[in-house]
Amino acid sequence: MDLSLVIPVYNEEESIQELTDWIVRVCSARIISFEIIFVDDGSSDSSWETIESNAEKNQMVKGIRFRRNYGKAAALHTGFSKATGEVVITMDSDLQDSPDEIPELLKMIRKDGYDLVSGWKKKRYDPFVKRITSKFYNRTARWSSGIELHDFNCGLKAYRLEVVKSIEIFGEMHRYIPMLAKEAGFRKIGEMVVEHRARKYGVTKYGLDRFIKGYLDLLTIGFISRFGKSPMHLFGSLGTMMFLIGFIMASYLGVRKLVFVSHHLRAPLVTNSPFFFIALTVMIIGSFLFLTGFLGELINRNSSERNSYLIKDKVNI
């Protein structure tokens, strides 16, 4: 099969039929063998009934239904696990992504050799505040990841099948799939300017809280990619450094007291100095950080995936 389309759905009953017909029309005209995997993320409207109706009429339409709303990341992860096409394309179900982009995305993966191609909504039909915050967020993601993409969170993306089978998406990590792919060893990541259409039905499902969650997830991915395999490298280094700083401060107070005593002078009480309590606190924090790294290493060592590496090729094995 040439193509699998994974489409998360949440209360988009008005657009599903139109989107399905549009995809079928585009793929049929280009003689592309395809499957459409709709993942209903706990919709409360008649989205699932519409998906079932389409599946009865067209065997290439498939559906997965969640019991409740788990989020876009869970929907994509489940859809990826069921995809069988040589190329996997994701798009939103609200008709703001155009299926007319499918042939070019398919070409960039199959003929141009990209592992992942992300859409770039250069001209957006979004409120001013959303556009500004999105630019700031994307600039931060480019700086932290080293991946030169203008729109990390664009729902319209194309992947080689091997990519989606090699990454795990959880929480709100769907915003950072290019970073997850790069961490898994897929470094040929491209970008294509795509059409962003004004919303035709319904209302947006995203609120201001997504920007807070987005930056928290960026920190999470940054930590996992750098220290996921060896947490002691971070916590152990910080803990050792803080413990040494506290020890030096405490030693200074002890030496200072000994100097007073050796000169037969009345030595001030060590506990009268605020540096004593600061040194004690820093040493305790350093010890806890070191223990955190040690526990992280123990958990990592007992993980069944501690030595799971992506093998690209095998010969006579």
PAKOL-573365 format. One record per atom (N, C-alpha, C): x, y, z. Coordinates in steps of 0.02 Angstrom, whole numbers, padded with zeros to 5 digits, always signed. Atoms other than C-alpha are relative to their C-alpha. Layout:
% residues N
XYZ
...
This chain:
% residues 317
+00042-00060+00000
+00000+00000+00000
+00044+00063+00000
-00040-00061+00006
+00064+00173-00046
-00005+00045+00061
+00012-00054-00048
-00014+00280+00089
-00049-00018+00055
+00048+00003-00056
-00094+00280+00261
-00011+00071+00024
+00017-00066-00027
-00184+00437+00318
-00028-00009+00070
+00022+00004-00069
-00201+00453+00507
-00030+00067+00019
+00037-00063-00011
-00332+00581+00556
-00035-00002+00068
+00035-00005-00064
-00376+00620+00738
-00065+00040-00008
+00065-00032+00005
-00557+00671+00762
-00026+00015+00070
+00033-00017-00063
-00639+00764+00905
-00056+00050-00015
+00060-00041+00013
-00816+00831+00877
+00006+00039-00065
-00004-00030+00067
-00798+00863+00690
-00050-00033-00047
+00050+00036+00039
-00959+00783+00628
-00015+00031-00068
+00018-00034+00063
-00988+00915+00494
+00052-00009-00055
-00054-00001+00050
-00820+00897+00408
+00023-00069-00023
-00028+00066+00014
-00785+00709+00407
-00019-00025-00070
+00022+00024+00065
-00890+00666+00254
+00034+00038-00057
-00032-00041+00052
-00822+00811+00152
+00074-00015-00006
-00072+00016+00001
-00643+00770+00202
+00012-00068-00032
-00008+00067+00029
-00664+00586+00158
-00007+00001-00075
+00012-00005+00072
-00735+00625-00014
+00058+00035-00035
-00055-00038+00029
-00595+00749-00047
+00063-00044-00005
-00059+00044+00001
-00458+00625+00000
-00007-00055-00053
+00012+00053+00050
-00536+00486-00106
+00008+00028-00070
-00004-00031+00066
-00549+00605-00254
+00073+00012-00020
-00070-00016+00014
-00366+00660-00242
+00040-00064-00012
-00040+00062+00006
-00294+00484-00217
-00021-00040-00061
+00024+00038+00058
-00402+00405-00351
+00025+00031-00065
-00024-00034+00060
-00351+00536-00479
+00073-00013-00013
-00073+00013+00007
-00165+00499-00446
+00016-00074+00004
-00008+00073-00005
-00192+00309-00434
+00046-00017+00059
-00037+00013-00062
-00127+00304-00255
-00040-00049+00042
+00034+00047-00045
-00172+00151-00153
+00006+00027+00071
+00000-00036-00064
-00221+00214+00019
-00049-00031+00049
+00048+00015-00053
-00310+00188+00184
-00008+00063+00041
+00013-00057-00044
-00391+00320+00294
-00016-00028+00069
+00012+00023-00068
-00379+00287+00481
-00024+00059+00042
+00028-00051-00044
-00495+00400+00580
+00005-00025+00072
-00004+00017-00070
-00460+00400+00767
-00045+00048+00038
+00048-00042-00036
-00611+00465+00863
+00021+00006+00073
-00028-00012-00067
-00541+00542+01021
-00054+00017+00051
+00053-00010-00049
-00697+00524+01127
-00049+00055-00018
+00047-00052+00021
-00812+00636+01025
-00067-00009+00033
+00067+00002-00031
-00979+00682+01104
-00055+00014-00051
+00050-00011+00051
-01065+00720+00939
-00007-00064-00042
+00011+00059+00041
-01106+00603+00794
+00060-00015-00046
-00060+00013+00042
-00927+00595+00726
+00009-00075-00013
-00011+00072+00008
-00914+00407+00757
-00051-00031-00047
+00051+00027+00045
-01078+00370+00668
+00017+00017-00073
-00020-00020+00067
-01014+00468+00517
+00058-00043-00025
-00057+00043+00018
-00851+00369+00519
-00024-00070-00018
+00027+00067+00013
-00947+00204+00529
-00036-00002-00068
+00036-00002+00063
-01057+00256+00383
+00049+00001-00059
-00049-00002+00053
-00905+00297+00277
+00036-00066-00008
-00035+00065+00002
-00820+00133+00324
-00043-00053-00034
+00045+00048+00032
-00974+00036+00265
+00001+00009-00076
+00002-00014+00072
-00968+00121+00095
+00068-00009-00033
-00067+00003+00029
-00779+00116+00071
+00045-00040+00047
-00041+00043-00042
-00669-00025+00137
+00068+00030+00017
-00064-00033-00015
-00517+00091+00134
-00006+00048+00059
+00012-00043-00059
-00596+00194+00274
-00004-00044+00062
-00002+00039-00062
-00556+00126+00447
-00009+00048+00059
+00012-00043-00058
-00601+00191+00619
+00020-00032+00065
-00016+00021-00068
-00540+00178+00798
-00034+00050+00046
+00038-00044-00045
-00644+00247+00941
+00026-00007+00071
-00019+00000-00071
-00583+00297+01115
-00062+00008+00043
+00057-00006-00046
-00699+00282+01264
-00008+00071+00026
+00003-00070-00022
-00655+00460+01317
+00055+00038-00036
-00049-00043+00032
-00547+00606+01262
+00068-00008+00033
-00068+00011-00026
-00362+00561+01282
+00050+00050-00028
-00046-00049+00029
-00285+00697+01173
+00027-00022-00068
-00024+00011+00068
-00207+00712+01002
+00059-00049-00002
-00059+00044-00001
-00045+00624+01049
-00020-00073+00003
+00023+00069-00006
-00136+00466+01101
-00034-00024-00064
+00033+00018+00063
-00241+00470+00943
+00050-00015-00055
-00051+00011+00051
-00088+00486+00832
+00039-00065+00013
-00038+00060-00018
+00006+00350+00926
-00039-00064-00019
+00042+00057+00016
-00139+00229+00906
-00007-00009-00076
+00004+00003+00073
-00160+00273+00722
+00064-00025-00032
-00065+00023+00026
+00026+00248+00690
+00008-00075+00009
-00008+00072-00013
+00019+00075+00767
-00039-00042-00049
+00042+00037+00047
-00115+00024+00641
+00018+00014-00073
-00016-00019+00068
-00039+00107+00487
+00042-00053-00034
-00037+00050+00039
+00027-00007+00349
+00028+00028-00064
-00023-00028+00063
+00062+00111+00205
+00075+00016+00001
-00070-00018+00007
+00237+00146+00140
+00014+00070+00026
-00005-00069-00025
+00208+00329+00183
-00061+00013+00044
+00055-00018-00046
+00103+00395+00328
-00007+00076+00000
+00014-00072-00001
+00022+00566+00318
-00052+00014+00055
+00048-00022-00050
-00065+00652+00463
-00030+00067-00020
+00033-00065+00012
-00190+00793+00448
-00056+00009+00049
+00056-00014-00045
-00322+00877+00554
-00065-00013-00037
+00064+00018+00029
-00504+00834+00526
-00047+00059-00010
+00044-00059+00003
-00569+01013+00526
+00000+00035-00067
-00004-00027+00069
-00535+01044+00339
+00045+00061-00006
-00048-00054+00006
-00402+01174+00378
+00063-00023-00035
-00055+00029+00040
-00274+01056+00299
-00030-00025-00065
+00027+00018+00066
-00296+01027+00113
+00027-00067-00024
-00022+00064+00029
-00290+00848+00043
+00035+00008-00067
-00035-00011+00063
-00227+00924-00119
+00076+00000+00008
-00072+00001-00013
-00055+00929-00036
+00028-00072+00002
-00021+00069-00009
-00050+00738-00024
+00051-00023-00054
-00047+00025+00050
+00035+00700-00193
+00071+00028+00008
-00066-00030-00007
+00179+00822-00163
+00035-00026+00063
-00029+00029-00061
+00206+00759+00015
+00024-00071-00012
-00018+00069+00017
+00208+00581-00050
+00063-00002-00042
-00059-00003+00044
+00336+00628-00183
+00063+00016+00041
-00058-00020-00039
+00452+00710-00056
+00027-00057+00042
-00022+00058-00040
+00457+00551+00049
+00028-00054-00046
-00019+00058+00041
+00468+00422-00091
+00056+00015-00049
-00049-00015+00052
+00572+00510-00223
+00057+00045+00024
-00052-00045-00024
+00666+00647-00131
+00037-00028+00061
-00037+00036-00053
+00715+00529+00011
-00005+00029+00069
+00008-00027-00067
+00652+00627+00161
-00029-00054+00047
+00030+00042-00051
+00614+00534+00322
-00064+00030+00026
+00058-00036-00027
+00490+00666+00379
-00005+00067-00036
+00012-00066+00030
+00413+00817+00293
-00056+00034+00039
+00048-00037-00040
+00323+00947+00398
-00029+00057-00041
+00032-00056+00033
+00197+01070+00330
+00017+00066+00033
-00012-00068-00026
+00226+01256+00349
-00058+00044-00023
+00056-00044+00016
+00069+01363+00357
+00026+00072-00001
-00032-00065+00006
+00156+01518+00293
-00051+00057+00007
+00055-00049-00007
-00008+01614+00277
-00053-00033+00043
+00045+00032-00048
-00119+01577+00427
-00064+00041+00008
+00064-00032-00014
-00302+01613+00459
-00016-00010+00074
+00007+00005-00072
-00282+01625+00647
-00003+00069+00031
-00001-00065-00034
-00310+01766+00774
+00072+00025+00009
-00066-00032-00005
-00165+01888+00795
+00041-00027+00058
-00036+00024-00060
-00120+01830+00971
+00027-00070-00012
-00021+00068+00014
-00111+01649+00914
+00060-00001-00048
-00055-00002+00048
+00003+01694+00768
+00065+00022+00033
-00060-00026-00034
+00124+01792+00879
+00029-00052+00047
-00025+00050-00048
+00135+01660+01015
+00028-00061-00037
-00024+00056+00039
+00157+01526+00882
+00070+00013-00028
-00066-00018+00025
+00305+01619+00806
+00053-00005+00056
-00046+00002-00057
+00386+01636+00977
+00016-00072+00019
-00007+00071-00018
+00357+01452+01016
+00044-00036-00051
-00039+00033+00052
+00428+01394+00848
+00072+00022+00000
-00069-00025-00003
+00581+01504+00866
+00038-00034+00057
-00031+00035-00057
+00616+01427+01037
+00014-00073-00017
-00009+00070+00019
+00592+01251+00968
+00057-00009-00049
-00056+00003+00048
+00712+01285+00823
+00067+00007+00037
-00063-00013-00036
+00844+01353+00942
+00020-00060+00043
-00016+00055-00046
+00832+01207+01064
+00013-00066-00035
-00006+00065+00034
+00820+01066+00937
+00051-00001-00057
-00045-00003+00057
+00930+01127+00794
-00034-00021-00064
+00038+00019+00060
+00792+01077+00671
-00030+00063-00031
+00022-00062+00032
+00757+01216+00546
-00070-00007-00030
+00070+00001+00022
+00567+01208+00537
-00034+00063+00024
+00036-00060-00018
+00451+01357+00538
-00065-00014+00038
+00065+00015-00030
+00296+01266+00601
+00001-00072+00028
-00007+00066-00031
+00330+01121+00720
-00068-00033+00012
+00064+00027-00022
+00147+01101+00767
-00050-00008-00058
+00045+00009+00057
+00074+01092+00591
-00025-00072-00001
+00029+00067-00001
-00046+00945+00586
+00013-00039-00064
-00012+00033+00064
-00005+00908+00404
+00073-00019-00006
-00068+00025+00004
+00151+00799+00402
+00001-00067-00036
-00009+00065+00034
+00218+00651+00302
+00061-00035+00029
-00053+00040-00031
+00327+00511+00369
+00013-00063-00041
-00015+00068+00021
+00416+00358+00308
-00029-00046+00054
+00033+00045-00048
+00327+00209+00390
+00046-00018+00057
-00048+00019-00051
+00485+00162+00483
+00005+00052+00056
-00005-00054-00049
+00484+00331+00571
-00055-00007+00053
+00055+00002-00048
+00311+00315+00650
+00000-00064+00042
-00005+00062-00039
+00349+00137+00705
+00058+00001+00050
-00060-00003-00042
+00508+00194+00793
-00004+00052+00055
+00007-00052-00050
+00442+00336+00901
-00062-00013+00042
+00057+00006-00045
+00324+00343+01049
-00024+00070+00017
+00029-00066-00014
+00207+00492+01069
-00046-00006+00060
+00041+00002-00060
+00129+00527+01238
-00009+00072+00026
+00013-00067-00028
+00061+00674+01339
-00022+00048-00054
+00013-00050+00052
+00066+00825+01225
+00058+00001-00050
-00061+00003+00040
+00220+00767+01127
-00011+00003-00075
+00012-00004+00072
+00134+00775+00958
+00028+00065-00030
-00028-00063+00025
+00200+00953+00945
+00074-00008-00019
-00072+00007+00008
+00378+00887+00945
+00020-00065-00035
-00016+00061+00037
+00371+00737+00829
+00065+00006-00039
-00065-00005+00034
+00515+00805+00723
+00060-00010+00047
-00053+00009-00049
+00623+00810+00880
+00006-00073+00021
-00001+00071-00017
+00573+00633+00927
+00030-00041-00056
-00027+00036+00058
+00613+00574+00751
+00075+00010-00006
-00072-00013+00002
+00783+00657+00755
+00037-00039+00053
-00030+00037-00054
+00821+00578+00922
+00003-00075-00015
+00002+00071+00019
+00774+00407+00848
+00047-00015-00058
-00049+00011+00052
+00904+00432+00711
-00022+00019-00070
+00025-00021+00066
+00798+00501+00568
+00014+00075-00008
-00025-00068+00002
+00889+00660+00521
-00016+00038-00064
+00017-00035+00062
+00828+00698+00345
-00072+00026+00006
+00065-00031-00015
+00685+00814+00395
-00009+00061-00044
+00012-00055+00046
+00611+00932+00267
-00063+00038+00016
+00057-00044-00012
+00478+01065+00256
-00031+00019-00067
+00036-00019+00061
+00345+01111+00128
-00054+00051+00018
+00053-00050-00011
+00236+01266+00119
-00066-00030-00020
+00066+00029+00014
+00055+01210+00130
-00054+00053+00010
+00057-00046-00006
-00113+01295+00117
-00033-00008+00068
+00038+00001-00063
-00197+01342+00280
-00068+00031-00015
+00067-00022+00017
-00384+01356+00254
-00037+00024+00062
+00041-00025-00056
-00504+01453+00363
-00047-00055+00023
+00044+00052-00027
-00608+01344+00478
-00070+00008-00029
+00066-00001+00032
-00771+01298+00392
-00056-00019+00048
+00050+00023-00048
-00864+01209+00532
+00028+00001+00071
-00019+00008-00070
-00862+01208+00721
+00046+00055+00026
-00044-00047-00033
-00741+01295+00837
+00066-00035+00017
-00065+00027-00016
-00558+01273+00881
-00002-00038+00067
-00002+00042-00061
-00517+01141+01014
+00059+00019+00045
-00061-00019-00038
-00359+01230+01077
-00012+00064+00038
+00004-00060-00041
-00350+01355+01219
+00070+00025+00016
-00064-00030-00018
-00213+01462+01295
+00044-00047+00040
-00040+00046-00041
-00159+01320+01409
+00048-00041-00042
-00045+00041+00041
-00078+01232+01260
+00069+00031-00006
-00066-00032+00005
+00062+01361+01258
+00042-00017+00062
-00035+00019-00061
+00107+01323+01439
+00022-00073-00005
-00016+00072+00007
+00098+01135+01407
+00054-00010-00052
-00049+00007+00054
+00199+01157+01248
+00071+00011+00025
-00068-00014-00025
+00348+01234+01338
+00022-00051+00053
-00018+00052-00048
+00340+01107+01479
+00021-00064-00037
-00019+00059+00039
+00345+00967+01350
+00066+00010-00035
-00066-00014+00031
+00492+01052+01264
+00056-00013+00049
-00050+00014-00052
+00589+01044+01428
+00006-00075+00011
+00000+00072-00010
+00538+00862+01448
+00040-00035-00054
-00035+00032+00056
+00600+00813+01275
+00074+00016+00003
-00071-00019-00005
+00761+00911+01300
+00035-00042+00053
-00031+00040-00053
+00794+00817+01462
+00008-00073-00022
-00002+00070+00019
+00750+00646+01393
+00052-00013-00054
-00047+00011+00054
+00854+00667+01236
+00073+00005+00023
-00069-00009-00023
+01009+00722+01333
+00019-00047+00057
-00017+00038-00060
+00997+00624+01495
-00045-00060+00013
+00046+00056-00010
+00863+00491+01469
+00036-00066+00013
-00037+00062-00010
+00992+00351+01458
+00046+00002+00061
-00046-00006-00057
+01106+00418+01596
-00019+00059+00044
+00022-00055-00043
+01012+00526+01723
+00053+00021+00051
-00052-00017-00048
+01163+00518+01839
+00047+00054-00027
-00043-00052+00029
+01259+00628+01717
-00024+00070+00018
+00027-00066-00019
+01143+00772+01760
-00005+00007+00076
+00013-00007-00072
+01087+00741+01938
+00064-00013+00042
-00062+00014-00036
+01253+00667+01994
+00048+00059-00003
-00045-00057+00007
+01352+00814+01924
-00024+00059+00042
+00027-00055-00039
+01236+00944+02000
+00006-00014+00075
-00003+00017-00071
+01229+00851+02166
+00071+00004+00027
-00070-00003-00021
+01418+00833+02177
+00025+00072+00006
-00021-00070+00000
+01446+01015+02133
-00029+00038+00061
+00032-00034-00056
+01321+01077+02263
+00028-00024+00067
-00028+00026-00062
+01388+00961+02397
+00070+00029+00014
-00067-00027-00008
+01566+01022+02366
-00002+00074+00020
+00007-00071-00018
+01511+01205+02374
-00019+00006+00073
+00019-00002-00070
+01424+01174+02540
+00056-00022+00046
-00056+00025-00041
+01573+01075+02606
+00055+00053+00007
-00052-00052-00002
+01694+01215+02560
-00022+00057+00047
+00025-00053-00044
+01583+01344+02648
+00004-00022+00073
-00003+00025-00069
+01572+01233+02804
+00072-00005+00024
-00071+00005-00017
+01760+01202+02799
+00029+00068+00017
-00024-00067-00013
+01793+01388+02792
-00018+00021+00071
+00021-00018-00067
+01692+01413+02951
+00039-00039+00053
-00039+00041-00048
+01783+01268+03037
+00071+00024+00006
-00070-00025-00001
+01957+01332+02988
+00003+00067+00035
+00002-00066-00031
+01908+01507+03041
-00003-00007+00077
+00005+00011-00072
+01860+01441+03214
+00067-00024+00028
-00064+00026-00023
+02025+01345+03229
+00053+00054+00003
-00048-00056+00000
+02124+01502+03185
-00010+00043+00063
+00014-00039-00060
+02037+01597+03325
+00026-00037+00062
-00021+00040-00058
+02071+01456+03449
+00076-00001+00006
-00074+00003-00001
+02255+01442+03398
+00032+00065+00024
-00026-00065-00022
+02278+01627+03435
-00029+00020+00068
+00028-00011-00067
+02191+01610+03603
-00050+00057+00002
+00053-00051+00005
+02050+01721+03545
-00068-00034+00010
+00067+00028-00009
+01869+01698+03586
-00032-00011-00069
+00027+00018+00066
+01797+01606+03435
-00075+00008-00001
+00073-00005+00006
+01623+01651+03376
-00030-00069-00014
+00034+00064+00013
+01499+01507+03373
-00012-00008-00075
+00011+00014+00072
+01491+01425+03201
-00074+00007-00017
+00072-00002+00014
+01301+01414+03215
-00028+00071+00000
+00022-00069+00002
+01291+01603+03235
+00007+00030-00070
-00010-00026+00068
+01346+01625+03055
-00054-00028-00047
+00050+00025+00048
+01211+01616+02921
+00031-00047-00053
-00033+00044+00048
+01341+01532+02809
-00004-00073+00021
+00004+00069-00023
+01330+01377+02918
-00065-00033-00024
+00065+00028+00020
+01145+01352+02880
-00006-00004-00077
-00001+00002+00073
+01170+01396+02697
+00040-00060-00024
-00042+00057+00018
+01312+01269+02685
-00034-00066+00013
+00035+00062-00017
+01209+01136+02772
-00056-00014-00049
+00055+00009+00048
+01060+01165+02657
+00026-00021-00068
-00028+00017+00066
+01168+01160+02500
+00026-00071-00001
-00026+00069-00003
+01251+00997+02556
-00058-00050-00001
+00058+00045-00001
+01081+00917+02591
-00032-00005-00069
+00029+00000+00068
+01012+00971+02421
+00045-00039-00047
-00047+00037+00043
+01170+00905+02337
-00005-00075+00010
+00007+00072-00015
+01150+00737+02425
-00064-00028-00031
+00063+00023+00029
+00967+00725+02369
+00004-00005-00076
-00008+00003+00073
+01012+00766+02189
+00041-00061-00021
-00040+00058+00016
+01147+00633+02189
-00041-00064+00008
+00042+00059-00011
+01024+00505+02260
-00053-00006-00055
+00049+00001+00055
+00897+00555+02127
+00031-00030-00062
-00035+00029+00058
+01024+00518+01990
+00013-00074+00010
-00014+00070-00014
+01069+00353+02075
-00064-00042-00009
+00064+00036+00007
+00885+00300+02084
-00021-00003-00074
+00015+00000+00072
+00862+00353+01902
+00039-00053-00037
-00042+00052+00032
+01006+00240+01851
-00026-00070+00017
+00028+00065-00018
+00930+00094+01948
-00063-00016-00039
+00061+00009+00039
+00762+00119+01863
+00016-00014-00073
-00021+00008+00070
+00847+00135+01694
+00028-00069-00012
-00032+00065+00008
+00947-00024+01721
-00051-00057-00001
+00051+00051-00003
+00789-00123+01758
-00053+00008-00055
+00047-00011+00054
+00697-00053+01606
+00012-00050-00056
-00006+00049+00054
+00661-00178+01468
+00023+00033-00065
-00019-00034+00061
+00701-00043+01339
+00067+00036+00007
-00062-00037-00012
+00870+00012+01409
+00050-00007-00057
-00047+00010+00055
+00963-00063+01260
-00037-00007-00066
+00039+00004+00062
+00830-00040+01126
+00025+00054-00047
-00027-00046+00049
+00919+00039+00980
-00027-00018-00069
+00027+00010+00067
+00857+00061+00803
+00054-00030-00045
-00046+00033+00046
+00946-00063+00687
-00024+00013-00070
+00021-00020+00067
+00943+00002+00510
+00004-00058-00049
-00010+00055+00047
+01012-00149+00415
+00027-00061+00036
-00027+00063-00026
+01053-00332+00449
+00023-00043-00059
-00024+00046+00052
+01153-00459+00349
+00016-00066+00033
-00014+00068-00025
+01151-00647+00383
-00006-00006+00076
+00011+00006-00072
+01084-00628+00560
-00068-00032+00012
